[in-house]
Amino acid sequence: MGSPLPGPAPSDTMPAMPAVLQIDVVSIFPAYLAPLDLSLIGKARSDGLIDVRVHDLRDFTHDRHRTVDDTPYGGGAGMVMQPEPWARALEHVVGQRGSAASARPRLLVPGPGGVPFTQAMARELAAEPWLAFACGRYEGIDERVYEFAQEDLGLEVTVVSLGDYVVNGGEVAVLAIVEALARLVPGVIGNAASLVEESHQDGLLEYPLYTKPRHWRGRVVPEVLLSGDHAAIADWRHRQRLARTADRRPDLLHASSAGADVDVRVATAGDLPELLTLLYAAGTPTTMESLREGLSSSTTWLARRAGRLLGAIRVEARGDTLWLAAPALVPDLDGDDLARRLLDVAQQTAVSGIRQLVVDSPRASAVRARTYRQAGYRLGGGHWVKRCSRHE
Ligand code: ADE
């Protein structure tokens, strides 16, 4: 029992150093976890920063065939993992640190029915002293194992999912989760600065990267990156991150683009009845039909406070122009601050290649005209137009 991986993992009986993150993995395919001995994780293991121990669930069976599964009670397809091998394996894992009641691993069970694994969870797990993973196979593990782990072994149990799809077992999830959390353990990544600007670390996706040569197969590196103007580069990168996040993961944007009490998100089909009501109240009536069509051709940002829909702006990129509908606000709002906020969100999320923003609103009220001017728009050709700077 213990780690079947080659390398310096200490034996099961060796007491762990307190500062080392101990990771126990129980699986019927221990060889699946072999990549944990490679690259950064392998180095972290040999540097004594992480102590990975892999256990074969079949070592905790008690029959000649080393059986770990049986048919489900109540019928149904496939097989279910039996509770007894799991109970014995988990007792063994927990027992490695003797009887110290405070020393207990946090148990993670990968499964498609779990809470989504995120960078925030990776940070949380990287701060734990001891983690144990139970890799299910077949249809899953007998439910009583979860109760046993919590009630009899006193473990905090978290079922965790890689995403909304099904893979054949928990091992591949353990590889992903351990890789994500191990790189956050102090000392594992040499250059801590590289952790700061990467995707998901602060809720945005990473900006695009370029290296030499400057000209490659007819493609050039964006000029701003060669300018030596660090402020312009930082600004360009930030805009790229916002644009990428808006394009690929609009669900992530609300937290970073809104103020403390206003939540700005992209509208989905479920928002349309409320949006229709808002547009009537704002004096710009339309139909469900056209809102539904708009969902596929454009992006609509919604601003809510305490769940109430307060405002909306529709944005559509055509060629080098980002067309904005006039921000629509509920009539009882004081001032036009939210219109300005929505214009800013729309501008921040302009994808690269956009040269101008145009608000399709020739007949703006005096208050709204001032908002457009303060946001950098000028009236021209019956529209409010704002040109993007060269580097945008
Ligand atoms: N096991 C099977 N599917 C899984 C998923 N999506 N995440 C984690 N573990 C799994």
Residues whose N, C-alpha, C, O or C-beta is under 5 A from the ligand:
A	BS01	ADE	P110 G111 P112 V160 S161 L162 G163 Y165 V166 V167 N168 G169 G170 A173
